[in-house]
Amino acid sequence: MVRVPFRAAAHRVRHRLSQLVRPKSPAPTPGEATGNLTGAGASRPYVRALGMLGVVVVGAWLGLLAVGSIRTPVGPMDTNMTLRPSLTGGSKINVSPLGALELDSHIAPLRLDVDVDRLDPVRSQALVDQPERFSGLQDEVTRDVAAGTRELAVRSCVAVISGATALGLVVYRRPRRALAAGGLALTLLAASGVSAYATWNPKSVLEPKFSGLLSSAPSLVGDARSIVTEFDIYQQELARLVTNVTRLYDATSTLPVYQPDPGTIRALHVSDIHLNPAAWHIIASLVEQYEIDVIIDSGDTMDHGSAAENGFLDPIRDLRAPYVWVRGNHDSKVTQAYLEKFRNVRVLDNGRAVNVAGLRIAGTGDASFTPDRTRPVGGRAAAELEGMRLASALRDQEQAGTPVDIAVAHDPATARQTDGTVPLVLAGHLHNRVNEQLKGGTRLKVEGSTGGGGLRAVQNEKPEKVRASVLYLDRETRRLQAWDEITLGGLGLTTAEVSRHLPEENLEKETPASPSPTPSPTGSPGRPTPSP
């Protein structure tokens, strides 16, 4: 019963395609007999050729999508190599969750995509344990890439020919024409290969285009001229960078048993950016990689709070998540007024509460404004008084039947006053992380500097690290289930760490037979762990 409508539909598709590639010429009039021989007769092969070309291109593209990729090891990495149709050519290497880099390696209607899925635990651990093996890593990677490219070329040829031949058989229903389509596809693929070979640019690796967290890679790897003239030093630095990333990926098996489900609310906590423009690239990448629902900034986004600095805040408009912000002691009322005009920003002050991404969040601005780092008037007493006002506002919300899930303040002294009135309170100011369960049951989380101390970090003997945290909250209870701490090296450093932590109450739920080690709820685990 099902075959009859299926056959009818297939017949209609073949009929429509046949009309495109074999159009009927209008019947000639007696006076137009001579003209038809030269006009319509000449246009018919032209239309047929275009139709054949369309069938070949579509069929080859479908073939590449279906089977035109391979999985191959490259050094310690497991990768997927794929050829994709492209107008500009080139190569793209995706290193999730760090980002991607693009190379202008060739000009052809085909692009090479390389997806780095993971680092093999056995091979990567061997490199970590035996750093001397890095001396032969370059040759090993070269051999692996060459072998993978040859296998990809063979598979792509089969995919292109099979796809074009199959579609040609469906359209024309003639084996000879289908084989002609396959032959033309092979010819086009060979021409693309010749074009790629003729325009191959090995120096493109020295001028890659970075995106995501890898946008800082030029400062990590070094100047291209230095790479050429001081290759030995570059190789050592590259080995160190790969070692750090290897450790990051190798820790996948040590994640706690908690796994966020699609309904989990994900909040990104940032703080103390201090005019560092690199912070926006990092935040944007984290929003994309972790699928963040809301960004919470606990202040000191600016340095002096002047109107001249307001333009620094404009990238917030392009972040793909709501942005909740409280004023820090380096942020002025001018800064606050500027941010209040942004459609995706929710400015909290004087205990104001808002509903964002399924959470109710309340906060207050800092009690002091000290852009020149002078001692604030009132000091700790003023901060604690502001915290008391915030706690009072939280109690009012509770009595009104709209309890707050997260409170936000800049100064931890302010945040501590909310103990017992809210499950979670976030702060910054210290440029260092603090995680503490207060006596009244409120969890205090203080974030480090997402700007690595900002532009003033160059004044320090040691660069500050860049810190941010991803908070996982249950959508029904809106309670904190786990959090990931992201730590990147500051100026001139090449470290990257991601560690997962569980609240004490979640740790008690873990079974003794769990294969994953139990991380410290407040300290750092033994090894850095990647994001989910």
C-alpha positions as CSV (number, residue, x, y, z in Angstrom):
1,M,0.0,0.0,0.0
2,V,2.9,2.3,0.7
3,R,4.7,1.6,-2.6
4,V,2.2,3.2,-4.8
5,P,2.4,6.8,-3.5
6,F,6.1,6.4,-3.0
7,R,6.6,5.4,-6.7
8,A,4.3,8.2,-7.8
9,A,6.3,10.8,-5.8
10,A,9.6,9.4,-7.2
11,H,8.2,9.6,-10.7
12,R,7.2,13.3,-10.2
13,V,10.7,14.1,-8.9
14,R,12.3,12.5,-11.9
15,H,9.9,14.2,-14.3
16,R,10.6,17.7,-12.8
17,L,14.4,17.1,-13.0
18,S,14.1,15.8,-16.5
19,Q,12.3,18.9,-17.5
20,L,15.2,21.0,-16.2
21,V,18.0,19.1,-17.9
22,R,16.0,18.1,-21.1
23,P,13.7,21.0,-21.9
24,K,11.3,20.7,-24.8
25,S,11.8,23.1,-27.7
26,P,8.6,24.7,-29.1
27,A,7.4,23.4,-32.4
28,P,8.9,25.5,-35.3
29,T,6.8,27.3,-37.8
30,P,7.4,26.7,-41.5
31,G,9.1,30.1,-41.7
32,E,11.3,29.4,-38.8
33,A,12.6,26.0,-39.9
34,T,16.1,27.3,-40.7
35,G,16.4,29.4,-37.6
36,N,15.3,26.5,-35.4
37,L,18.2,24.4,-36.6
38,T,20.7,26.9,-35.5
39,G,18.9,28.5,-32.6
40,A,17.0,25.9,-30.6
41,G,19.3,23.1,-31.8
42,A,22.3,25.0,-30.5
43,S,20.7,26.0,-27.2
44,R,19.6,22.4,-26.3
45,P,23.2,21.1,-25.8
46,Y,24.0,24.2,-23.8
47,V,21.1,23.6,-21.4
48,R,21.9,19.9,-21.2
49,A,25.5,20.7,-20.2
50,L,24.3,23.1,-17.5
51,G,21.9,20.4,-16.2
52,M,24.6,17.8,-16.2
53,L,26.9,20.2,-14.3
54,G,24.2,20.8,-11.7
55,V,23.6,17.1,-11.2
56,V,27.4,16.5,-10.8
57,V,27.9,19.3,-8.3
58,V,24.9,18.4,-6.2
59,G,25.7,14.7,-6.3
60,A,29.4,15.3,-5.4
61,W,28.4,17.5,-2.5
62,L,25.9,14.9,-1.2
63,G,28.6,12.3,-1.5
64,L,31.1,14.3,0.5
65,L,28.5,15.0,3.2
66,A,27.7,11.3,3.4
67,V,31.0,9.6,3.4
68,G,33.7,12.2,2.6
69,S,35.3,12.3,6.1
70,I,37.8,10.1,8.0
71,R,38.8,9.7,11.6
72,T,42.5,9.6,12.0
73,P,45.1,10.1,14.8
74,V,47.5,13.1,14.6
75,G,50.1,12.8,17.2
76,P,48.3,12.5,20.6
77,M,45.0,13.8,19.1
78,D,42.0,12.1,17.6
79,T,40.8,14.1,14.7
80,N,38.1,14.1,12.0
81,M,39.2,15.3,8.5
82,T,36.6,16.4,6.0
83,L,36.6,18.1,2.6
84,R,33.8,20.7,2.2
85,P,32.7,22.7,-0.9
86,S,34.0,26.3,-0.5
87,L,34.3,29.4,-2.6
88,T,37.6,30.5,-1.1
89,G,39.3,27.2,-0.1
90,G,41.8,27.2,2.8
91,S,41.8,25.0,5.9
92,K,40.1,25.3,9.3
93,I,41.2,23.6,12.5
94,N,38.6,23.4,15.3
95,V,40.0,22.8,18.8
96,S,36.9,22.6,21.1
97,P,36.4,24.2,23.5
98,L,39.3,26.5,23.0
99,G,38.3,27.9,19.6
100,A,39.5,27.6,16.0
101,L,42.1,28.8,13.6
102,E,41.9,29.3,9.9
103,L,44.7,29.0,7.3
104,D,44.9,30.5,3.8
105,S,46.6,27.3,2.7
106,H,45.3,27.0,-0.8
107,I,42.8,28.4,-3.3
108,A,40.3,25.9,-4.6
109,P,36.6,25.1,-4.4
110,L,37.3,22.7,-1.5
111,R,38.1,23.5,2.1
112,L,39.8,21.1,4.5
113,D,38.1,20.9,8.0
114,V,40.0,19.3,10.8
115,D,38.1,18.8,14.1
116,V,40.2,17.9,17.1
117,D,37.8,15.7,19.1
118,R,40.0,14.8,22.0
119,L,43.5,13.9,23.2
120,D,44.0,10.1,23.5
121,P,44.6,9.4,27.2
122,V,47.3,6.9,26.6
123,R,49.3,8.8,24.0
124,S,48.9,12.2,25.8
125,Q,49.9,10.8,29.2
126,A,53.0,9.3,27.5
127,L,54.0,12.8,26.3
128,V,53.4,14.3,29.8
129,D,55.4,11.6,31.5
130,Q,58.2,11.6,28.9
131,P,58.7,15.2,27.7
132,E,61.7,14.1,25.7
133,R,59.3,12.5,23.2
134,F,58.3,16.0,22.1
135,S,61.6,16.2,20.1
136,G,60.1,13.6,17.6
137,L,56.5,14.9,17.8
138,Q,56.9,17.2,14.8
139,D,57.9,14.3,12.5
140,E,55.2,12.1,14.0
141,V,52.5,14.7,13.3
142,T,53.8,15.2,9.8
143,R,53.6,11.5,9.0
144,D,50.1,11.3,10.5
145,V,48.8,14.3,8.6
146,A,50.3,12.9,5.3
147,A,48.7,9.5,5.9
148,G,45.4,11.0,6.8
149,T,45.4,13.3,3.8
150,R,46.1,10.4,1.4
151,E,43.2,8.4,2.9
152,L,40.9,11.4,2.8
153,A,41.8,12.0,-0.9
154,V,40.9,8.4,-1.8
155,R,37.7,8.4,0.2
156,S,36.7,11.8,-1.2
157,C,37.2,10.5,-4.8
158,V,34.9,7.5,-4.0
159,A,32.4,9.8,-2.4
160,V,32.3,12.3,-5.2
161,I,32.1,9.7,-8.0
162,S,29.5,7.6,-6.1
163,G,27.3,10.7,-5.3
164,A,27.4,12.1,-8.8
165,T,26.8,8.7,-10.4
166,A,23.9,7.9,-8.1
167,L,22.2,11.2,-8.6
168,G,22.8,11.0,-12.4
169,L,21.1,7.6,-12.4
170,V,18.1,8.9,-10.5
171,V,17.7,11.9,-12.8
172,Y,18.6,10.4,-16.2
173,R,17.7,6.7,-15.6
174,R,20.4,5.9,-18.1
175,P,23.6,4.1,-17.0
176,R,25.7,5.8,-19.7
177,R,24.7,9.3,-18.6
178,A,25.1,8.4,-15.0
179,L,28.7,7.1,-15.6
180,A,29.3,10.3,-17.6
181,A,28.3,12.3,-14.5
182,G,30.7,10.3,-12.3
183,G,33.5,10.9,-14.8
184,L,32.8,14.6,-14.9
185,A,32.8,14.7,-11.1
186,L,36.2,13.0,-11.0
187,T,37.5,15.5,-13.5
188,L,36.3,18.4,-11.4
189,L,37.8,16.9,-8.3
190,A,41.1,16.4,-10.0
191,A,41.0,20.0,-11.3
192,S,40.4,21.2,-7.7
193,G,43.3,19.1,-6.5
194,V,45.6,20.6,-9.2
195,S,44.4,24.1,-8.2
196,A,45.1,23.4,-4.5
197,Y,48.5,22.0,-5.3
198,A,49.4,25.0,-7.5
199,T,48.3,27.6,-5.0
200,W,49.6,25.7,-1.9
201,N,51.0,28.2,0.6
202,P,53.1,26.5,3.3
203,K,53.8,29.9,5.0
204,S,50.1,30.2,5.8
205,V,50.7,28.5,9.1
206,L,52.7,31.6,10.2
207,E,49.7,33.9,9.7
208,P,46.6,32.0,11.0
209,K,43.4,33.7,12.0
210,F,42.4,32.7,15.5
211,S,38.9,32.7,17.1
212,G,37.5,31.8,20.5
213,L,39.9,31.4,23.4
214,L,42.6,30.8,20.8
215,S,42.5,34.4,19.9
216,S,45.3,35.0,22.4
217,A,47.4,32.4,20.6
218,P,49.7,34.9,18.8
219,S,50.9,36.1,22.2
220,L,51.3,32.6,23.4
221,V,53.2,31.2,20.4
222,G,55.2,34.3,19.5
223,D,56.0,36.5,16.5
224,A,56.1,34.7,13.2
225,R,59.6,36.0,12.4
226,S,60.8,34.7,15.7
227,I,59.3,31.3,14.9
228,V,61.4,31.2,11.7
229,T,64.7,32.5,13.1
230,E,64.5,30.8,16.5
231,F,62.7,27.5,15.8
232,D,64.3,25.6,18.6
233,I,62.9,28.1,21.2
234,Y,59.6,28.0,19.5
235,Q,59.5,24.2,19.6
236,Q,60.1,24.3,23.3
237,E,57.4,26.8,23.9
238,L,55.0,24.9,21.7
239,A,55.8,21.7,23.7
240,R,55.0,23.5,26.9
241,L,51.7,24.8,25.6
242,V,50.7,21.4,24.2
243,T,51.7,19.8,27.6
244,N,49.3,22.2,29.4
245,V,46.4,21.5,27.0
246,T,47.2,17.8,27.1
247,R,46.8,17.9,30.9
248,L,43.5,19.8,30.5
249,Y,42.0,17.2,28.1
250,D,43.6,14.2,29.8
251,A,41.6,14.9,33.0
252,T,38.2,14.1,31.3
253,S,37.9,10.8,33.1
254,T,38.3,12.4,36.5
255,L,35.2,14.6,36.3
256,P,32.7,14.0,39.2
257,V,29.6,12.0,38.6
258,Y,27.4,15.2,38.2
259,Q,26.5,15.8,34.6
260,P,24.4,18.9,33.8
261,D,21.2,18.0,31.8
262,P,19.8,20.2,29.0
263,G,17.4,21.8,31.5
264,T,20.2,23.0,33.9
265,I,20.5,26.7,34.2
266,R,24.1,27.9,33.4
267,A,25.3,31.2,34.8
268,L,28.7,32.7,34.1
269,H,30.2,34.6,37.0
270,V,32.7,37.3,36.0
271,S,34.2,40.1,38.0
272,D,36.9,42.8,38.1
273,I,37.5,43.1,34.4
274,H,39.2,46.5,34.9
275,L,39.2,47.7,31.2
276,N,40.9,44.6,29.8
277,P,39.5,44.3,26.3
278,A,40.6,40.6,26.0
279,A,38.0,39.8,28.6
280,W,35.1,40.3,26.1
281,H,36.6,37.7,23.7
282,I,37.0,35.2,26.6
283,I,33.5,35.8,27.9
284,A,32.0,35.5,24.4
285,S,33.8,32.2,23.8
286,L,32.6,30.8,27.2
287,V,29.0,31.9,26.5
288,E,29.1,29.9,23.3
289,Q,31.1,26.9,24.5
290,Y,29.1,26.4,27.7
291,E,25.7,27.6,26.3
292,I,25.4,30.2,29.1
293,D,21.9,31.4,30.0
294,V,22.9,34.5,32.0
295,I,26.1,36.4,32.8
296,I,26.5,37.9,36.3
297,D,29.2,40.6,36.7
298,S,30.0,41.5,40.3
299,G,31.6,44.9,39.4
300,D,34.8,46.8,38.8
301,T,34.3,46.5,35.1
302,M,36.0,49.9,34.7
303,D,39.1,51.5,36.2
304,H,38.3,55.1,36.8
305,G,34.6,55.2,36.0
306,S,34.9,58.2,33.7
307,A,32.6,58.9,30.7
308,A,35.6,58.5,28.4
309,E,35.8,54.9,29.3
310,N,32.1,54.1,28.5
311,G,32.9,52.9,25.0
312,F,34.8,50.0,26.5
313,L,31.4,48.6,27.5
314,D,29.9,48.4,24.0
315,P,30.9,44.8,23.3
316,I,28.4,43.8,26.0
317,R,25.6,44.5,23.5
318,D,26.9,41.6,21.3
319,L,27.1,39.0,24.0
320,R,24.5,36.3,23.4
321,A,23.2,36.1,26.9
322,P,21.5,38.6,29.4
323,Y,24.1,40.5,31.4
324,V,23.4,41.2,35.1
325,W,25.7,43.9,36.6
326,V,26.4,45.6,39.9
327,R,28.6,48.6,40.5
328,G,32.1,48.1,41.9
329,N,34.2,50.7,43.7
330,H,35.9,51.5,40.4
331,D,32.5,52.0,38.6
332,S,30.8,55.3,38.8
333,K,27.1,56.3,38.6
334,V,28.0,57.6,35.1
335,T,29.1,54.0,34.2
336,Q,25.8,52.7,35.7
337,A,23.7,55.1,33.8
338,Y,25.4,54.2,30.5
339,L,24.8,50.4,31.1
340,E,21.2,51.0,32.0
341,K,20.6,52.0,28.3
342,F,21.7,48.5,27.0
343,R,18.7,46.3,26.2
344,N,20.4,43.0,27.3
345,V,21.8,44.5,30.6
346,R,20.0,44.4,34.0
347,V,21.6,46.8,36.4
348,L,21.0,46.0,40.1
349,D,21.2,48.5,42.9
350,N,19.7,49.2,46.3
351,G,18.4,45.6,46.6
352,R,16.6,45.6,43.2
353,A,15.5,42.1,42.0
354,V,15.0,40.9,38.5
355,N,13.9,37.6,36.9
356,V,16.4,36.4,34.3
357,A,16.8,33.0,32.7
358,G,14.6,31.3,35.3
359,L,16.4,32.9,38.2
360,R,15.5,35.7,40.6
361,I,18.6,37.8,41.2
362,A,19.0,40.8,43.5
363,G,21.9,43.1,44.2
364,T,23.4,46.4,45.2
365,G,26.2,48.6,44.0
366,D,29.3,49.2,46.1
367,A,29.1,51.7,48.9
368,S,32.3,53.4,47.9
369,F,33.8,55.0,44.7
370,T,37.6,54.9,44.8
371,P,39.0,55.1,41.3
372,D,42.4,56.2,42.5
373,R,42.5,53.3,45.0
374,T,42.4,55.6,48.0
375,R,41.0,54.3,51.3
376,P,37.2,54.6,51.0
377,V,35.3,56.9,53.3
378,G,33.6,54.7,55.9
379,G,35.6,51.6,54.9
380,R,34.4,48.2,56.1
381,A,31.6,49.8,58.2
382,A,30.0,51.4,55.1
383,A,30.3,48.1,53.2
384,E,28.6,46.2,56.0
385,L,25.9,48.8,56.3
386,E,25.2,48.4,52.6
387,G,25.0,44.6,53.1
388,M,22.4,45.1,55.9
389,R,20.3,47.1,53.5
390,L,20.6,44.3,50.9
391,A,19.7,41.7,53.4
392,S,16.6,43.7,54.4
393,A,15.5,43.9,50.8
394,L,16.0,40.1,50.5
395,R,13.8,39.5,53.5
396,D,11.1,41.8,52.0
397,Q,11.2,39.7,48.8
398,E,10.8,36.5,50.8
399,Q,7.8,37.9,52.7
400,A,6.2,39.1,49.4
401,G,6.4,35.5,48.1
402,T,9.1,36.2,45.5
403,P,12.2,34.8,47.2
404,V,15.6,35.6,45.6
405,D,17.8,32.8,44.3
406,I,21.1,34.7,43.9
407,A,22.3,37.9,45.6
408,V,25.2,40.0,44.1
409,A,27.5,42.6,45.6
410,H,30.9,43.7,44.8
411,D,32.6,43.7,48.2
412,P,32.6,40.4,50.2
413,A,32.1,42.4,53.4
414,T,28.7,43.5,51.9
415,A,27.9,40.0,50.7
416,R,28.5,38.4,54.1
417,Q,25.6,40.4,55.6
418,T,23.1,38.5,53.5
419,D,23.8,35.2,55.3
420,G,20.6,33.3,56.0
421,T,18.5,35.4,53.6
422,V,19.5,33.8,50.2
423,P,21.0,30.4,49.1
424,L,23.9,31.9,47.1
425,V,25.6,35.3,47.1
426,L,28.3,36.4,44.6
427,A,31.0,39.0,45.0
428,G,34.4,40.1,43.6
429,H,36.8,42.8,44.7
430,L,39.6,40.5,46.1
431,H,41.0,39.4,42.7
432,N,41.1,36.0,44.1
433,R,38.6,33.1,44.6
434,V,36.8,32.4,47.8
435,N,34.2,29.7,48.4
436,E,32.7,29.6,51.8
437,Q,29.6,28.1,53.4
438,L,28.5,30.8,55.9
439,K,27.0,30.0,59.3
440,G,23.4,30.9,58.3
441,G,23.5,28.5,55.3
442,T,24.3,31.0,52.5
443,R,27.1,30.0,50.2
444,L,29.5,32.9,49.4
445,K,31.4,32.7,46.1
446,V,34.0,35.4,45.4
447,E,35.3,35.4,41.8
448,G,38.9,36.4,40.8
449,S,39.7,39.0,38.1
450,T,38.2,38.0,34.7
451,G,40.5,40.8,33.3
452,G,43.6,39.4,34.9
453,G,43.9,42.5,37.0
454,G,43.2,44.8,34.0
455,L,45.6,47.2,32.4
456,R,47.2,47.8,35.8
457,A,48.4,44.2,36.0
458,V,51.6,45.2,34.2
459,Q,52.6,47.0,37.4
460,N,52.7,43.7,39.4
461,E,55.8,41.5,39.6
462,K,53.7,38.5,38.6
463,P,50.8,38.6,36.2
464,E,47.4,37.9,37.6
465,K,45.5,35.0,36.1
466,V,42.2,35.3,34.3
467,R,39.4,33.8,36.2
468,A,35.7,33.0,35.6
469,S,33.2,30.4,36.8
470,V,30.3,28.5,35.3
471,L,27.5,27.9,37.8
472,Y,25.1,25.0,37.3
473,L,21.7,25.5,39.0
474,D,18.7,23.1,39.0
475,R,15.8,24.6,37.1
476,E,13.2,23.4,39.6
477,T,14.9,24.2,42.9
478,R,17.2,26.9,41.5
479,R,19.9,25.6,43.9
480,L,23.6,25.3,43.0
481,Q,24.4,21.8,41.8
482,A,28.0,22.2,40.7
483,W,30.4,24.8,39.3
484,D,33.4,24.9,36.9
485,E,36.3,27.2,37.6
486,I,38.1,28.4,34.5
487,T,41.6,29.8,35.0
488,L,43.8,31.1,32.2
489,G,47.4,32.3,32.4
490,G,47.8,36.1,32.6
491,L,50.1,38.2,30.5
492,G,52.9,36.1,29.0
493,L,51.6,32.8,30.6
494,T,50.4,29.7,28.6
495,T,48.4,27.8,31.2
496,A,44.7,26.8,30.9
497,E,42.8,24.9,33.7
498,V,39.2,24.0,34.2
499,S,38.2,22.3,37.5
500,R,34.8,21.0,38.6
501,H,33.5,21.3,42.1
502,L,30.4,20.0,43.9
503,P,28.7,21.4,47.0
504,E,29.1,19.4,50.1
505,E,25.5,18.3,50.0
506,N,26.0,16.9,46.5
507,L,29.2,15.1,47.5
508,E,27.3,13.2,50.2
509,K,25.0,11.8,47.4
510,E,27.9,10.2,45.6
511,T,28.1,6.4,45.9
512,P,31.4,4.8,47.2
513,A,31.5,2.7,44.0
514,S,31.8,5.8,41.8
515,P,34.8,5.5,39.5
516,S,35.4,9.3,39.6
517,P,37.5,10.7,42.4
518,T,35.9,13.1,44.8
519,P,37.1,16.6,44.4
520,S,37.4,19.1,47.1
521,P,34.3,21.3,47.5
522,T,36.3,24.4,48.3
523,G,39.8,23.7,47.2
524,S,41.3,22.8,43.8
525,P,41.3,19.1,42.8
526,G,44.5,17.2,42.1
527,R,44.3,17.8,38.4
528,P,42.7,20.4,36.1
529,T,39.5,19.2,34.5
530,P,37.8,20.3,31.3
531,S,34.4,21.7,30.7
532,P,31.5,19.3,29.9
